[in-house]
Amino acid sequence: MKKDLWIVIIIVGGFMGFMLGYSLPPMIETGMIGSEKEQVGVQTEMDQDMKKHYEDLLKESE
């Protein structure tokens, strides 16, 4: 019984380690996790033409 429990714990631990390996690097790269000097989230620049385009899209849906 104890042997089966340890097998399950090892499999679950390995799977969780594998998933953390894929999820943490992108979160660190985008600034969601890390020092407070970095900005949270991805910042993009938006020019006036793009703002007008999105405002027009909102007007069309109303």
N, CA, C and O atoms as a Tripos MOL2 file, in Angstrom:
@<TRIPOS>MOLECULE
protein
  248   247    62     0     0
PROTEIN
NO_CHARGES

@<TRIPOS>ATOM
      1 N           0.8300   -1.2020    0.0000 N.3       1 MET1
      2 CA          0.0000    0.0000    0.0000 C.3       1 MET1
      3 C           0.8670    1.2570    0.0000 C.2       1 MET1
      4 O           0.6030    2.1910   -0.7570 O.2       1 MET1
      5 N           1.9030    1.2860    0.8460 N.am      2 LYS2
      6 CA          2.7700    2.4640    0.9080 C.3       2 LYS2
      7 C           3.5290    2.6450   -0.3980 C.2       2 LYS2
      8 O           3.7950    3.7710   -0.8190 O.2       2 LYS2
      9 N           3.8780    1.5280   -1.0400 N.am      3 LYS3
     10 CA          4.6160    1.6020   -2.2940 C.3       3 LYS3
     11 C           3.7570    2.2610   -3.3800 C.2       3 LYS3
     12 O           4.2560    3.0660   -4.1660 O.2       3 LYS3
     13 N           2.4820    1.9220   -3.4210 N.am      4 ASP4
     14 CA          1.5740    2.5130   -4.4090 C.3       4 ASP4
     15 C           1.4030    4.0190   -4.1740 C.2       4 ASP4
     16 O           1.3440    4.7960   -5.1270 O.2       4 ASP4
     17 N           1.3240    4.4180   -2.9200 N.am      5 LEU5
     18 CA          1.1860    5.8360   -2.5900 C.3       5 LEU5
     19 C           2.4090    6.6200   -3.0590 C.2       5 LEU5
     20 O           2.2620    7.7000   -3.6310 O.2       5 LEU5
     21 N           3.6030    6.1020   -2.8290 N.am      6 TRP6
     22 CA          4.8110    6.7960   -3.2510 C.3       6 TRP6
     23 C           4.9200    6.8710   -4.7670 C.2       6 TRP6
     24 O           5.4350    7.8520   -5.3020 O.2       6 TRP6
     25 N           4.4450    5.8560   -5.4580 N.am      7 ILE7
     26 CA          4.4430    5.8900   -6.9210 C.3       7 ILE7
     27 C           3.5350    7.0100   -7.4160 C.2       7 ILE7
     28 O           3.9020    7.7520   -8.3270 O.2       7 ILE7
     29 N           2.3610    7.1320   -6.8230 N.am      8 VAL8
     30 CA          1.4210    8.1950   -7.2040 C.3       8 VAL8
     31 C           2.0180    9.5630   -6.8950 C.2       8 VAL8
     32 O           1.9120   10.4770   -7.7130 O.2       8 VAL8
     33 N           2.6350    9.7180   -5.7450 N.am      9 ILE9
     34 CA          3.2510   10.9970   -5.3650 C.3       9 ILE9
     35 C           4.3640   11.3700   -6.3390 C.2       9 ILE9
     36 O           4.4760   12.5320   -6.7280 O.2       9 ILE9
     37 N           5.1850   10.4040   -6.7360 N.am     10 ILE10
     38 CA          6.2740   10.6720   -7.6790 C.3      10 ILE10
     39 C           5.7280   11.0640   -9.0460 C.2      10 ILE10
     40 O           6.2470   11.9880   -9.6720 O.2      10 ILE10
     41 N           4.6950   10.3820   -9.5170 N.am     11 ILE11
     42 CA          4.1090   10.7050  -10.8270 C.3      11 ILE11
     43 C           3.4830   12.0960  -10.8090 C.2      11 ILE11
     44 O           3.6960   12.8790  -11.7350 O.2      11 ILE11
     45 N           2.7180   12.4120   -9.7730 N.am     12 VAL12
     46 CA          2.0820   13.7290   -9.6660 C.3      12 VAL12
     47 C           3.1450   14.8210   -9.5220 C.2      12 VAL12
     48 O           3.0330   15.8760  -10.1450 O.2      12 VAL12
     49 N           4.1570   14.5780   -8.7200 N.am     13 GLY13
     50 CA          5.2400   15.5610   -8.5590 C.3      13 GLY13
     51 C           5.9810   15.7960   -9.8650 C.2      13 GLY13
     52 O           6.3100   16.9360  -10.1940 O.2      13 GLY13
     53 N           6.2470   14.7400  -10.6060 N.am     14 GLY14
     54 CA          6.9150   14.8890  -11.8990 C.3      14 GLY14
     55 C           6.0680   15.6620  -12.8930 C.2      14 GLY14
     56 O           6.5840   16.5120  -13.6170 O.2      14 GLY14
     57 N           4.7770   15.3780  -12.9370 N.am     15 PHE15
     58 CA          3.8750   16.0910  -13.8370 C.3      15 PHE15
     59 C           3.7850   17.5660  -13.4710 C.2      15 PHE15
     60 O           3.8040   18.4240  -14.3530 O.2      15 PHE15
     61 N           3.6870   17.8690  -12.1810 N.am     16 MET16
     62 CA          3.6070   19.2670  -11.7500 C.3      16 MET16
     63 C           4.9110   20.0040  -12.0580 C.2      16 MET16
     64 O           4.8770   21.1660  -12.4620 O.2      16 MET16
     65 N           6.0510   19.3490  -11.8740 N.am     17 GLY17
     66 CA          7.3260   19.9660  -12.2130 C.3      17 GLY17
     67 C           7.4330   20.2490  -13.7020 C.2      17 GLY17
     68 O           7.9490   21.2910  -14.1060 O.2      17 GLY17
     69 N           6.9470   19.3260  -14.5140 N.am     18 PHE18
     70 CA          6.9420   19.5020  -15.9640 C.3      18 PHE18
     71 C           6.0750   20.6960  -16.3570 C.2      18 PHE18
     72 O           6.4880   21.5030  -17.1900 O.2      18 PHE18
     73 N           4.8860   20.8250  -15.7760 N.am     19 MET19
     74 CA          3.9910   21.9250  -16.1080 C.3      19 MET19
     75 C           4.5450   23.2640  -15.6110 C.2      19 MET19
     76 O           4.4000   24.2730  -16.3010 O.2      19 MET19
     77 N           5.1700   23.2970  -14.4430 N.am     20 LEU20
     78 CA          5.7810   24.5360  -13.9500 C.3      20 LEU20
     79 C           6.9240   24.9710  -14.8510 C.2      20 LEU20
     80 O           7.1460   26.1670  -15.0390 O.2      20 LEU20
     81 N           7.6490   24.0130  -15.4070 N.am     21 GLY21
     82 CA          8.7390   24.3350  -16.3130 C.3      21 GLY21
     83 C           8.2600   25.0480  -17.5600 C.2      21 GLY21
     84 O           8.9910   25.8520  -18.1380 O.2      21 GLY21
     85 N           7.0320   24.7600  -17.9800 N.am     22 TYR22
     86 CA          6.4800   25.4290  -19.1510 C.3      22 TYR22
     87 C           5.7690   26.7350  -18.8130 C.2      22 TYR22
     88 O           5.7070   27.6230  -19.6630 O.2      22 TYR22
     89 N           5.2350   26.8820  -17.6160 N.am     23 SER23
     90 CA          4.4460   28.0700  -17.3050 C.3      23 SER23
     91 C           5.2550   29.2010  -16.6870 C.2      23 SER23
     92 O           4.9200   30.3650  -16.9080 O.2      23 SER23
     93 N           6.2870   28.9180  -15.9350 N.am     24 LEU24
     94 CA          7.0230   29.9840  -15.2580 C.3      24 LEU24
     95 C           7.8740   30.8510  -16.1870 C.2      24 LEU24
     96 O           7.8170   32.0720  -16.0420 O.2      24 LEU24
     97 N           8.6570   30.3190  -17.1300 N.am     25 PRO25
     98 CA          9.4810   31.1970  -17.9620 C.3      25 PRO25
     99 C           8.7020   32.2700  -18.7230 C.2      25 PRO25
    100 O           9.1640   33.4110  -18.7550 O.2      25 PRO25
    101 N           7.5390   31.9790  -19.3440 N.am     26 PRO26
    102 CA          6.8050   33.0650  -20.0000 C.3      26 PRO26
    103 C           6.2990   34.1210  -19.0150 C.2      26 PRO26
    104 O           6.2540   35.3060  -19.3430 O.2      26 PRO26
    105 N           5.9190   33.6910  -17.8120 N.am     27 MET27
    106 CA          5.4360   34.6460  -16.8280 C.3      27 MET27
    107 C           6.5670   35.5480  -16.3430 C.2      27 MET27
    108 O           6.3490   36.7320  -16.0850 O.2      27 MET27
    109 N           7.7590   35.0030  -16.2190 N.am     28 ILE28
    110 CA          8.9050   35.8130  -15.8190 C.3      28 ILE28
    111 C           9.2870   36.7670  -16.9400 C.2      28 ILE28
    112 O           9.6170   37.9260  -16.6850 O.2      28 ILE28
    113 N           9.2430   36.2830  -18.1900 N.am     29 GLU29
    114 CA          9.6380   37.1030  -19.3350 C.3      29 GLU29
    115 C           8.7060   38.2970  -19.5310 C.2      29 GLU29
    116 O           9.1640   39.3830  -19.8880 O.2      29 GLU29
    117 N           7.4100   38.1100  -19.3030 N.am     30 THR30
    118 CA          6.4650   39.2100  -19.4900 C.3      30 THR30
    119 C           6.3870   40.1290  -18.2920 C.2      30 THR30
    120 O           5.7710   41.1920  -18.3780 O.2      30 THR30
    121 N           6.9910   39.7570  -17.1770 N.am     31 GLY31
    122 CA          7.0130   40.6240  -16.0130 C.3      31 GLY31
    123 C           5.8950   40.3500  -15.0310 C.2      31 GLY31
    124 O           5.7170   41.1110  -14.0810 O.2      31 GLY31
    125 N           5.1380   39.2880  -15.2320 N.am     32 MET32
    126 CA          4.0920   38.9630  -14.2650 C.3      32 MET32
    127 C           4.6910   38.4660  -12.9500 C.2      32 MET32
    128 O           4.1100   38.6550  -11.8810 O.2      32 MET32
    129 N           5.8560   37.8300  -13.0410 N.am     33 ILE33
    130 CA          6.5740   37.3630  -11.8600 C.3      33 ILE33
    131 C           7.9700   37.9560  -11.9370 C.2      33 ILE33
    132 O           8.6030   37.9030  -12.9910 O.2      33 ILE33
    133 N           8.4460   38.5040  -10.8730 N.am     34 GLY34
    134 CA          9.8100   39.0380  -10.8760 C.3      34 GLY34
    135 C           9.9180   40.2400   -9.9750 C.2      34 GLY34
    136 O           9.0790   40.4740   -9.1050 O.2      34 GLY34
    137 N          10.9730   40.9970  -10.2030 N.am     35 SER35
    138 CA         11.2020   42.1640   -9.3630 C.3      35 SER35
    139 C          10.1830   43.2510   -9.6680 C.2      35 SER35
    140 O           9.5800   43.2760  -10.7410 O.2      35 SER35
    141 N          10.0020   44.1410   -8.7130 N.am     36 GLU36
    142 CA          9.0130   45.2120   -8.8930 C.3      36 GLU36
    143 C           9.5160   46.3050   -9.8200 C.2      36 GLU36
    144 O           8.7400   47.1830  -10.1980 O.2      36 GLU36
    145 N          10.7800   46.2810  -10.1950 N.am     37 LYS37
    146 CA         11.3090   47.2710  -11.1210 C.3      37 LYS37
    147 C          10.7310   47.0680  -12.5160 C.2      37 LYS37
    148 O          10.5980   48.0170  -13.2870 O.2      37 LYS37
    149 N          10.3910   45.8240  -12.8310 N.am     38 GLU38
    150 CA          9.8140   45.5250  -14.1320 C.3      38 GLU38
    151 C           8.3280   45.8370  -14.1210 C.2      38 GLU38
    152 O           7.6650   45.6970  -13.0930 O.2      38 GLU38
    153 N           7.8080   46.2600  -15.2600 N.am     39 GLN39
    154 CA          6.3840   46.5370  -15.3480 C.3      39 GLN39
    155 C           5.6170   45.2360  -15.5150 C.2      39 GLN39
    156 O           6.0940   44.3000  -16.1570 O.2      39 GLN39
    157 N           4.4330   45.1840  -14.9350 N.am     40 VAL40
    158 CA          3.6000   44.0000  -15.0460 C.3      40 VAL40
    159 C           2.8580   44.0460  -16.3720 C.2      40 VAL40
    160 O           2.2740   45.0680  -16.7330 O.2      40 VAL40
    161 N           2.8850   42.9470  -17.0850 N.am     41 GLY41
    162 CA          2.1730   42.8610  -18.3540 C.3      41 GLY41
    163 C           3.0220   43.3280  -19.5190 C.2      41 GLY41
    164 O           4.1440   43.8020  -19.3460 O.2      41 GLY41
    165 N           2.4720   43.1860  -20.6830 N.am     42 VAL42
    166 CA          3.1660   43.5580  -21.9030 C.3      42 VAL42
    167 C           2.6780   44.9370  -22.3350 C.2      42 VAL42
    168 O           1.4750   45.1630  -22.4640 O.2      42 VAL42
    169 N           3.6040   45.8460  -22.5550 N.am     43 GLN43
    170 CA          3.2660   47.1940  -22.9710 C.3      43 GLN43
    171 C           3.4080   47.3080  -24.4880 C.2      43 GLN43
    172 O           4.4080   46.8680  -25.0560 O.2      43 GLN43
    173 N           2.4200   47.8910  -25.1340 N.am     44 THR44
    174 CA          2.4750   48.0990  -26.5720 C.3      44 THR44
    175 C           2.2240   49.5670  -26.8670 C.2      44 THR44
    176 O           1.5210   50.2570  -26.1280 O.2      44 THR44
    177 N           2.8070   50.0250  -27.9480 N.am     45 GLU45
    178 CA          2.5920   51.4060  -28.3610 C.3      45 GLU45
    179 C           1.4400   51.4470  -29.3530 C.2      45 GLU45
    180 O           1.3280   50.5820  -30.2220 O.2      45 GLU45
    181 N           0.5800   52.4610  -29.2210 N.am     46 MET46
    182 CA         -0.5680   52.5790  -30.0970 C.3      46 MET46
    183 C          -0.5790   53.9930  -30.6770 C.2      46 MET46
    184 O          -0.6220   54.9780  -29.9400 O.2      46 MET46
    185 N          -0.5390   54.0770  -31.9980 N.am     47 ASP47
    186 CA         -0.5480   55.3960  -32.6230 C.3      47 ASP47
    187 C          -1.9950   55.8730  -32.8020 C.2      47 ASP47
    188 O          -2.9360   55.1360  -32.5080 O.2      47 ASP47
    189 N          -2.1630   57.1040  -33.2860 N.am     48 GLN48
    190 CA         -3.4910   57.7070  -33.4140 C.3      48 GLN48
    191 C          -4.3710   56.9720  -34.4170 C.2      48 GLN48
    192 O          -5.5790   56.8540  -34.2100 O.2      48 GLN48
    193 N          -3.7750   56.4730  -35.5070 N.am     49 ASP49
    194 CA         -4.5660   55.7460  -36.5040 C.3      49 ASP49
    195 C          -5.1680   54.4740  -35.9100 C.2      49 ASP49
    196 O          -6.3200   54.1350  -36.1830 O.2      49 ASP49
    197 N          -4.3840   53.7810  -35.1030 N.am     50 MET50
    198 CA         -4.8760   52.5510  -34.5080 C.3      50 MET50
    199 C          -5.9690   52.8510  -33.4890 C.2      50 MET50
    200 O          -6.9520   52.1140  -33.4100 O.2      50 MET50
    201 N          -5.8180   53.9260  -32.7020 N.am     51 LYS51
    202 CA         -6.8540   54.3020  -31.7460 C.3      51 LYS51
    203 C          -8.1540   54.6290  -32.4640 C.2      51 LYS51
    204 O          -9.2300   54.2180  -32.0290 O.2      51 LYS51
    205 N          -8.0540   55.3690  -33.5640 N.am     52 LYS52
    206 CA         -9.2420   55.7310  -34.3210 C.3      52 LYS52
    207 C          -9.8960   54.4810  -34.8940 C.2      52 LYS52
    208 O         -11.1220   54.3730  -34.8980 O.2      52 LYS52
    209 N          -9.1020   53.5460  -35.3740 N.am     53 HIS53
    210 CA         -9.6400   52.3040  -35.9270 C.3      53 HIS53
    211 C         -10.4690   51.5580  -34.8770 C.2      53 HIS53
    212 O         -11.5800   51.1150  -35.1680 O.2      53 HIS53
    213 N          -9.9400   51.4190  -33.6670 N.am     54 TYR54
    214 CA        -10.6610   50.7080  -32.6150 C.3      54 TYR54
    215 C         -11.8820   51.4900  -32.1440 C.2      54 TYR54
    216 O         -12.8940   50.8830  -31.7950 O.2      54 TYR54
    217 N         -11.8150   52.8010  -32.1260 N.am     55 GLU55
    218 CA        -13.0000   53.5980  -31.7700 C.3      55 GLU55
    219 C         -14.1020   53.4140  -32.8150 C.2      55 GLU55
    220 O         -15.2810   53.3300  -32.4730 O.2      55 GLU55
    221 N         -13.7090   53.3510  -34.0920 N.am     56 ASP56
    222 CA        -14.6800   53.1310  -35.1560 C.3      56 ASP56
    223 C         -15.3140   51.7460  -35.0570 C.2      56 ASP56
    224 O         -16.4960   51.5840  -35.3610 O.2      56 ASP56
    225 N         -14.5450   50.7500  -34.6360 N.am     57 LEU57
    226 CA        -15.1100   49.4220  -34.4660 C.3      57 LEU57
    227 C         -16.1890   49.4170  -33.3810 C.2      57 LEU57
    228 O         -17.2110   48.7450  -33.5160 O.2      57 LEU57
    229 N         -15.9540   50.1690  -32.3120 N.am     58 LEU58
    230 CA        -16.9590   50.2510  -31.2640 C.3      58 LEU58
    231 C         -18.2160   50.9650  -31.7410 C.2      58 LEU58
    232 O         -19.3220   50.5880  -31.3550 O.2      58 LEU58
    233 N         -18.0660   51.9800  -32.5650 N.am     59 LYS59
    234 CA        -19.2180   52.7150  -33.0720 C.3      59 LYS59
    235 C         -20.0600   51.8480  -33.9920 C.2      59 LYS59
    236 O         -21.2870   51.9490  -33.9760 O.2      59 LYS59
    237 N         -19.4220   50.9910  -34.7990 N.am     60 GLU60
    238 CA        -20.1450   50.1250  -35.7260 C.3      60 GLU60
    239 C         -20.9840   49.0890  -35.0050 C.2      60 GLU60
    240 O         -22.0350   48.6950  -35.5100 O.2      60 GLU60
    241 N         -20.5480   48.6340  -33.8320 N.am     61 SER61
    242 CA        -21.2790   47.5840  -33.1360 C.3      61 SER61
    243 C         -22.5040   48.1210  -32.4100 C.2      61 SER61
    244 O         -23.3870   47.3410  -32.0540 O.2      61 SER61
    245 N         -22.5850   49.4060  -32.1830 N.am     62 GLU62
    246 CA        -23.7210   49.9750  -31.4350 C.3      62 GLU62
    247 C         -24.9130   50.2150  -32.2960 C.2      62 GLU62
    248 O         -25.9400   50.6880  -31.8110 O.2      62 GLU62
@<TRIPOS>BOND
     1     1     2 1
     2     2     3 1
     3     3     4 2
     4     3     5 am
     5     5     6 1
     6     6     7 1
     7     7     8 2
     8     7     9 am
     9     9    10 1
    10    10    11 1
    11    11    12 2
    12    11    13 am
    13    13    14 1
    14    14    15 1
    15    15    16 2
    16    15    17 am
    17    17    18 1
    18    18    19 1
    19    19    20 2
    20    19    21 am
    21    21    22 1
    22    22    23 1
    23    23    24 2
    24    23    25 am
    25    25    26 1
    26    26    27 1
    27    27    28 2
    28    27    29 am
    29    29    30 1
    30    30    31 1
    31    31    32 2
    32    31    33 am
    33    33    34 1
    34    34    35 1
    35    35    36 2
    36    35    37 am
    37    37    38 1
    38    38    39 1
    39    39    40 2
    40    39    41 am
    41    41    42 1
    42    42    43 1
    43    43    44 2
    44    43    45 am
    45    45    46 1
    46    46    47 1
    47    47    48 2
    48    47    49 am
    49    49    50 1
    50    50    51 1
    51    51    52 2
    52    51    53 am
    53    53    54 1
    54    54    55 1
    55    55    56 2
    56    55    57 am
    57    57    58 1
    58    58    59 1
    59    59    60 2
    60    59    61 am
    61    61    62 1
    62    62    63 1
    63    63    64 2
    64    63    65 am
    65    65    66 1
    66    66    67 1
    67    67    68 2
    68    67    69 am
    69    69    70 1
    70    70    71 1
    71    71    72 2
    72    71    73 am
    73    73    74 1
    74    74    75 1
    75    75    76 2
    76    75    77 am
    77    77    78 1
    78    78    79 1
    79    79    80 2
    80    79    81 am
    81    81    82 1
    82    82    83 1
    83    83    84 2
    84    83    85 am
    85    85    86 1
    86    86    87 1
    87    87    88 2
    88    87    89 am
    89    89    90 1
    90    90    91 1
    91    91    92 2
    92    91    93 am
    93    93    94 1
    94    94    95 1
    95    95    96 2
    96    95    97 am
    97    97    98 1
    98    98    99 1
    99    99   100 2
   100    99   101 am
   101   101   102 1
   102   102   103 1
   103   103   104 2
   104   103   105 am
   105   105   106 1
   106   106   107 1
   107   107   108 2
   108   107   109 am
   109   109   110 1
   110   110   111 1
   111   111   112 2
   112   111   113 am
   113   113   114 1
   114   114   115 1
   115   115   116 2
   116   115   117 am
   117   117   118 1
   118   118   119 1
   119   119   120 2
   120   119   121 am
   121   121   122 1
   122   122   123 1
   123   123   124 2
   124   123   125 am
   125   125   126 1
   126   126   127 1
   127   127   128 2
   128   127   129 am
   129   129   130 1
   130   130   131 1
   131   131   132 2
   132   131   133 am
   133   133   134 1
   134   134   135 1
   135   135   136 2
   136   135   137 am
   137   137   138 1
   138   138   139 1
   139   139   140 2
   140   139   141 am
   141   141   142 1
   142   142   143 1
   143   143   144 2
   144   143   145 am
   145   145   146 1
   146   146   147 1
   147   147   148 2
   148   147   149 am
   149   149   150 1
   150   150   151 1
   151   151   152 2
   152   151   153 am
   153   153   154 1
   154   154   155 1
   155   155   156 2
   156   155   157 am
   157   157   158 1
   158   158   159 1
   159   159   160 2
   160   159   161 am
   161   161   162 1
   162   162   163 1
   163   163   164 2
   164   163   165 am
   165   165   166 1
   166   166   167 1
   167   167   168 2
   168   167   169 am
   169   169   170 1
   170   170   171 1
   171   171   172 2
   172   171   173 am
   173   173   174 1
   174   174   175 1
   175   175   176 2
   176   175   177 am
   177   177   178 1
   178   178   179 1
   179   179   180 2
   180   179   181 am
   181   181   182 1
   182   182   183 1
   183   183   184 2
   184   183   185 am
   185   185   186 1
   186   186   187 1
   187   187   188 2
   188   187   189 am
   189   189   190 1
   190   190   191 1
   191   191   192 2
   192   191   193 am
   193   193   194 1
   194   194   195 1
   195   195   196 2
   196   195   197 am
   197   197   198 1
   198   198   199 1
   199   199   200 2
   200   199   201 am
   201   201   202 1
   202   202   203 1
   203   203   204 2
   204   203   205 am
   205   205   206 1
   206   206   207 1
   207   207   208 2
   208   207   209 am
   209   209   210 1
   210   210   211 1
   211   211   212 2
   212   211   213 am
   213   213   214 1
   214   214   215 1
   215   215   216 2
   216   215   217 am
   217   217   218 1
   218   218   219 1
   219   219   220 2
   220   219   221 am
   221   221   222 1
   222   222   223 1
   223   223   224 2
   224   223   225 am
   225   225   226 1
   226   226   227 1
   227   227   228 2
   228   227   229 am
   229   229   230 1
   230   230   231 1
   231   231   232 2
   232   231   233 am
   233   233   234 1
   234   234   235 1
   235   235   236 2
   236   235   237 am
   237   237   238 1
   238   238   239 1
   239   239   240 2
   240   239   241 am
   241   241   242 1
   242   242   243 1
   243   243   244 2
   244   243   245 am
   245   245   246 1
   246   246   247 1
   247   247   248 2
@<TRIPOS>SUBSTRUCTURE
     1 MET1         2 RESIDUE 1 A MET
     2 LYS2         6 RESIDUE 1 A LYS
     3 LYS3        10 RESIDUE 1 A LYS
     4 ASP4        14 RESIDUE 1 A ASP
     5 LEU5        18 RESIDUE 1 A LEU
     6 TRP6        22 RESIDUE 1 A TRP
     7 ILE7        26 RESIDUE 1 A ILE
     8 VAL8        30 RESIDUE 1 A VAL
     9 ILE9        34 RESIDUE 1 A ILE
    10 ILE10       38 RESIDUE 1 A ILE
    11 ILE11       42 RESIDUE 1 A ILE
    12 VAL12       46 RESIDUE 1 A VAL
    13 GLY13       50 RESIDUE 1 A GLY
    14 GLY14       54 RESIDUE 1 A GLY
    15 PHE15       58 RESIDUE 1 A PHE
    16 MET16       62 RESIDUE 1 A MET
    17 GLY17       66 RESIDUE 1 A GLY
    18 PHE18       70 RESIDUE 1 A PHE
    19 MET19       74 RESIDUE 1 A MET
    20 LEU20       78 RESIDUE 1 A LEU
    21 GLY21       82 RESIDUE 1 A GLY
    22 TYR22       86 RESIDUE 1 A TYR
    23 SER23       90 RESIDUE 1 A SER
    24 LEU24       94 RESIDUE 1 A LEU
    25 PRO25       98 RESIDUE 1 A PRO
    26 PRO26      102 RESIDUE 1 A PRO
    27 MET27      106 RESIDUE 1 A MET
    28 ILE28      110 RESIDUE 1 A ILE
    29 GLU29      114 RESIDUE 1 A GLU
    30 THR30      118 RESIDUE 1 A THR
    31 GLY31      122 RESIDUE 1 A GLY
    32 MET32      126 RESIDUE 1 A MET
    33 ILE33      130 RESIDUE 1 A ILE
    34 GLY34      134 RESIDUE 1 A GLY
    35 SER35      138 RESIDUE 1 A SER
    36 GLU36      142 RESIDUE 1 A GLU
    37 LYS37      146 RESIDUE 1 A LYS
    38 GLU38      150 RESIDUE 1 A GLU
    39 GLN39      154 RESIDUE 1 A GLN
    40 VAL40      158 RESIDUE 1 A VAL
    41 GLY41      162 RESIDUE 1 A GLY
    42 VAL42      166 RESIDUE 1 A VAL
    43 GLN43      170 RESIDUE 1 A GLN
    44 THR44      174 RESIDUE 1 A THR
    45 GLU45      178 RESIDUE 1 A GLU
    46 MET46      182 RESIDUE 1 A MET
    47 ASP47      186 RESIDUE 1 A ASP
    48 GLN48      190 RESIDUE 1 A GLN
    49 ASP49      194 RESIDUE 1 A ASP
    50 MET50      198 RESIDUE 1 A MET
    51 LYS51      202 RESIDUE 1 A LYS
    52 LYS52      206 RESIDUE 1 A LYS
    53 HIS53      210 RESIDUE 1 A HIS
    54 TYR54      214 RESIDUE 1 A TYR
    55 GLU55      218 RESIDUE 1 A GLU
    56 ASP56      222 RESIDUE 1 A ASP
    57 LEU57      226 RESIDUE 1 A LEU
    58 LEU58      230 RESIDUE 1 A LEU
    59 LYS59      234 RESIDUE 1 A LYS
    60 GLU60      238 RESIDUE 1 A GLU
    61 SER61      242 RESIDUE 1 A SER
    62 GLU62      246 RESIDUE 1 A GLU
